[in-house]
């Protein structure tokens, strides 16, 4: 008889802390894993969830993230260690009452894991109507919560477990502001009150034995050691976001400035393989900002040109004329481009697209992706820390924006202050340029691309 071989998951050794957490979690009711990035928190929860699903009596279960995509990526896939890998050959993706779901075939019958996003005020609506046994939430601090138990995703999810036969809650998160309500109302509150069946564990990147020491050092090198992101992601500490958003740039501005991007590129043997234009439409008290950004083959970002228009004086016709002139100016120096514009202004975007077509401009106008602002901030700080960002000296608005951006000291969440003291329009327009390439820019991918646009 032929031997049937199946693909196996490439497990590394588990540290004593991880082994202890997994074993204790199977005897607990609410489990929270907090700590540094890449510390193995979510993988632990996928393993715990799989073991629970094999033996529990409940059929319907919930996996949530800030978005449904986040939930599917972190829990369903989890870099090859998620539920679809743990149940390989015994699962299939599909729909359950119009929700994305993973159907599992376990030792105790069919189980359905419903995937949902929990980050918006109306996210709770997607999880109504079901009774859930297991609830696995990744990045629980990014889930919407409020005092109104009818609208809080967290409170509604807890309520949906009321009839469960074998309820289990698994939460993970990277540390955030210590005053965040996720700590005060739930995580620390449960510890202080001695909630029965509650398990908490803190992990660091050193607890993950699958990451080599060299790789850990590479990860640490991607951060500015003085930033809140280093303290949270690397050290696993809770800390308040305060002060300057881009301290590297503010303290060492001259190190990031170049006089002539073309000359800089040639002297440093750089080639721009993408020219990106970003457009942020200002409100009644701000500016409409145009930014031109070049990205080199080795993932260095250069702010090339900019233009600001007083929104009080702006009408659609003037906007289109100014945009046409800006694109032509960039086109004459750097060549063809792609434009990403604030997708909240669909009528204005159509006007820009029609202008580009009518004037035969070498740019394609598209909606900005509008990724989470803090993800954009982390990317920019990474580029600055690795000295992969330069700014043309003539781009005074961009320079001023990087120098003056600060966090809102009154917010318990990480919020970039937007009260007119800093140029948020410039920051948004710049960030729209980078969003399509965020994965490559974060990883610093060094694959070879054909140069397209440098003249």
N, C-alpha and C positions, 0 to 999 in steps of 0.2 A: 504494500500500500504506500502511495506517495505521501511524503511528509508535507503537511500544510504549514507554510511559514507566514507569519504576519509581521507587519512593521511594529517595532517596539519604541517606546518613548525613551529618549536618551537621558535618563535621570542621572544627576550628580548626587554626591553624598549630601545628606541633610545634617545641619548642625544640631547639637543637643537641644537648643532652644526651639528650633522648628519642630523637631520630633515630639518634644514635650507639649507644645502648643496644639499640634494636630491630635494627639491622643486625648488631651484634656477637653478639646473642643467637642469631641464626639459624645461627651458626657455633660455638655453645657447647654444653655438655652440661648444666650446672647453672647457672641464672640466678637471682639474688636481687635484688629491688628493695625497698629499705627507705626510709622517710622519712615526711614529713608527710601528713596526710589531704588528699584532693583534689589530690594532686600528679600524678596520671595513671598511677600504677604498674600498676593492674589493667587499664586500657585498653591499655597497652603489651603486657601479657601476652596479652590477647585477640587483639591483632593478630598477635603472634608465633605464638600457638597456631594461628590461622587459616592463616597462611602455612605452618606446619609440617604441618598436617593436609592441606593441598592436595597435598603432595608425598611424605609419608612412606609407608612400606610397611606399618606396623602398622595394624590395624583397630580395636582396642579401646583407649580412652584414659580417663583419670581426671581429674575436676575435684572438688576438695574444699574445704570450709570448716569452720568450727567446727561448723556444722550443715548439713544438706542444703539447708535454706532459704537459708542464707547463701551457699552455693556457687551455687545457681541464680540468686539475685539478683545476686551480684557477678560471676559469670562468664557465666552464660547471658544475663542481661538487661543488667547493667552500664550502667544509665541510657541504653539505646538504642545502646550501643557494644559489646555483648557478642556471643557467638557466634551467637545467633539472629538478630541484625541483620547480622552479617558474612556469614552464609550465608542471608540472606533469600531465600525461594523455593527453597532447596535443603536445607531441614532440617525436621524435625518432632520434637515431643516424644513420648516413649513409654516403654515399659518394656523393660529388658534384664535377663533373669534376676531379675525382681522388683526391680530397681533403677531409679530415675528416670534417664532417659537422653535425650540429644539425638542424633538420627540425622542425619548430614550426608552430602550427595552431593557429592564432591570430584572433582578432575581425575584422581585415582588410585583412584576407587571409593568405595564406602560406608564411612563411618567412624562409630563409636559412641563418644560421650563419656558415660561413667557419672558421675553426680553422687552425692557421698557426704558425710556429716558425719563429721568426725574428732576431735571434741572430747571424747568419752567413752572410758572405759577399755575398753569392748567395741566401739568403733567399727570396729576392724580387721576384725571378722567380715563387714562388709558389702562388703569389697573382696577377699575371698578367692575363689579359683577362677578368676580372670581373669589374663591377662598383659597389662600396659599398656605402650603406647609413650610417649605424652605424659602427664606428671602436672603439672597446674596447680593449685597450692594457694594460696588467698587466706587471709590472716591465719594464716600457718604457726605462729606462736607460740601460737595457740589450739588447735593439734592435740595430741592426747594422745601423750606420749612416755614411755618408761621404759627401764630397762636390759634388760628382757626383750624380745628381738627378736620373740618370738611374739605379744606383746600391744601393743607400741608401734605406733600407726598409722603414724608416719613410717617406722619400720624395715620394717614389713610392706609399705608402698607402694613403698619402694625395692626390696625383694625381688621384688615383682610385676613389676618392670621388667627383671629379670635376662635374660629371653629376648627382649627387644625388639630389633627390627631397627634402629630409629632412635629410641633413647631421648632424651627431653628433659625436664628438670625446670624448672618456673617457679614461684618462690615470691615472695610479697609479704607485707609486714608493716609496721605502724606500730611505731616504736621502743618497747621495753618495758624492764624491769629489765635493766641491763647484765650481771647475773650469771645471767640466765635460761639454761637449758641449750641453748636453740636457738642461742645465740651460741657457747657454749663447746664444744658437741659437733658443731656443723655450720657455721654461717655464718662465724664468725671462725676456726674451726679450718681450714676449707678455704682461707681466705685466707693463713693463716700457713704452711700446709704446701705452698702453691703447687699445689693440685690442678689437674691438666690439664683444660682445658675449663670452668673455673669463671669466672663473670662476676658481679661485684657492682657495684651502683650505688646511690647515695644521692640522693633527690630532696627538694626543698622545694616548698611551695605556689607559689613564684615560678617554678618550672620549668614550670608548667601555663599555657600562653599562652591557654587558652580561658576563664580566669577573669580578669575585669577587676580593675583596682586597687581600685575601689570595693567590689566584691564580696569581695575578699580582706580588706579592712578590716572588712566586716560579719562575716565568719567569725571574724576575730581578736577582735572585740568580744564574741563569745559566750563567751569564756573569761576566767577569772581569771588575769592574767599571772603570778601567783606559784604557780599550781597545776602539778602534774606533767603534767596534761593539756595545758596550754598549751605546755610545754616539748616534749612528745612530738608532739602533733597539729599544732602551728603551727611550732615551731622544728625539729622532726624530730630531737630529741635523745634519746638513751637516758638514763634517770635512774631512781633508786630511789624508790619510793613510801614516804615516811616522814613522820612527824609527823602533824599534824591532817588529818583527811579534809575538814573544812569550815572552812578558816581564815577565810574572810570572816565567817561567822556567829560563830565563837569570838572574833574580835578586835573585831567591831562588833555585838554582840548586840542592843543597844538599838535599832539602826536597823531591825531586822526585827520588832520587837514592836508589837502593837496591843492596846488595852484592850478594845474592843468591836467584833467583826467586823461587826455590822449597822451600827453608826454609821460605822465606817471605810468600808464599802461605799457608804453614802449620801453621805458627805462627799466621796468620791473618784469619785462617779458610776460606781460599779461594780455589775454585776449578776451574781450567781452563776447560771450556766446548768447547772452540774452539782454535785451534792453526792455525794461519794464517801465510803464507810466502809471502813476497812481493819482486818482482824483477823489478828493473829499469835498463834498458840497457843504459849505458853511451855512449856519443859521443866520438869524437876523443880527446877531451881535458878534459874528465871527467872519472868517474869510473862507473863500473857496480856494483850495490848494491843489496845484499841479506839482508832481515830483517825477523826475526821470532818474532811474536807477539802472546801473549796469552790473551784471553778475558775470564773473570771470569763469573760466573753465575749471579752476581749482576752488570755486565757491567763496570768492572774496566779493564783497558788496561795495559798490562805489555810488554815492549820491552825486549825480552828474549835473543836474540843472533843476530849476524850480521856478514857479510863478505863483503869486498870490493875487486874488481879486477881492476887493471889498464886497461882501455879499449884499450890503445895503444898496449898492449901485448896480447890482447884477440883474439882468433879465436873460431869458433863454437865448435870444439872438446874440447878445454880447458874450455870453458864456461860450457859445459855439464858435464865434469868431476868435476869441482868445485861445480856445482849445486848438483850433486849426493852426494859429500862428505858433503855438507852443510845440505842437507835433512837428510842424515843418522845420522849426529850429533844431529840434532834437534829431530829426530825420537827416538833415543836411550834414550833421556832424557824426552821428553814430549809425544811422540806417534805420531799418524797420524795427517795429516795437510791438508790444502787446499792452493794452490799456486795461487796468482794473479800476472800476469806479464804484462808489458807495451804492450798494444795491437797494437802499431805502428810497432812492429817487429814480424810479424806473422811467418816468417821463423824460427827465433830463438825460438819462443814459441813452435813451432812444435818439434824442437830439444829437448827442455826440456821435453815436454810431452812424446816423444819417449824414452828418457833416463829414465824417471820415470817408464815407462812400462817395458823396457828391464831389469832394475835393481831391479824390484819389490819394488819400493819405495812406502811408504804409504802416497802418496800425489796425489792430483788431480790438474793438471795444467790448469788454465783457464785465459781468458783475464781479465785485469783490467777494471773496469767500467769507469775510467777516468772522474769522476765527476768534476764540476767546481772547480778550485783551491781554490777560496775564500770560497766555502762551506766546503772544507776539512780543511782550516785554522780555520774557525769558530768552527768546531767540535773539533779540537785539543785544541783550546783555552778554549772551554767549559770543556773538560776533565781536563785540567790543573786547571781551576778555581774551579772545584768541587773536586779537589784532587782525580781524578779517573784515573790518569796516573802515572806509575812508569817505570823507566828505569834501567836495569841491569848496574852496574857500568862499566863492561867490554865493553859496547857498546859505545866506545869513539866517533865514527863517528856520531852516533845518538845524543849524548850529544852535540857535537860541532855544529851540524846542528841546533838544537833547540836554542842554545845560540846565534848564529850569524846571523840567518835569519833576513833580513830587507826588508822594502818596498823600491821600486824604487822612490827616491825623485823627479825625473824628469817626472814621468808619471802622467797624469791627471786621469788615472784609477788606481784601486787598484792592483798593480802588485808586486809580490814577486821578489825581485832582483835576477837575475840569470846571474851573470858575473864572477863566479868563487870565489867570496869572501865567499860564504856559500855553504854548501853541499846539493844542491837541489836533488841530486840522492837519498840520504838517506831519505829526506822528502817525495819524491814521493813513494819510496818503502814502507815506513811506512804507508802512506796514502792509498795505494792500499789494505793493509791488513784490513783497517777499513771500506772501502766503502760498502761492502755487508751488513754491520750491522749499517749503519748510522742512520736509523730511530730509532732503539732500543737504540743506544748509545745517541742520542739526547734526547730521552724521558726518558732515565734512567729506562727502563722497568724492573720491578722486578719479572717477572714471574719465576717460578721454572723450571730449566732445569736439565736433568740428566747429571752428570759429566761424561766425556768421556775419558779425556786424562791425567789427573794428576796421576803420578805413586807414 
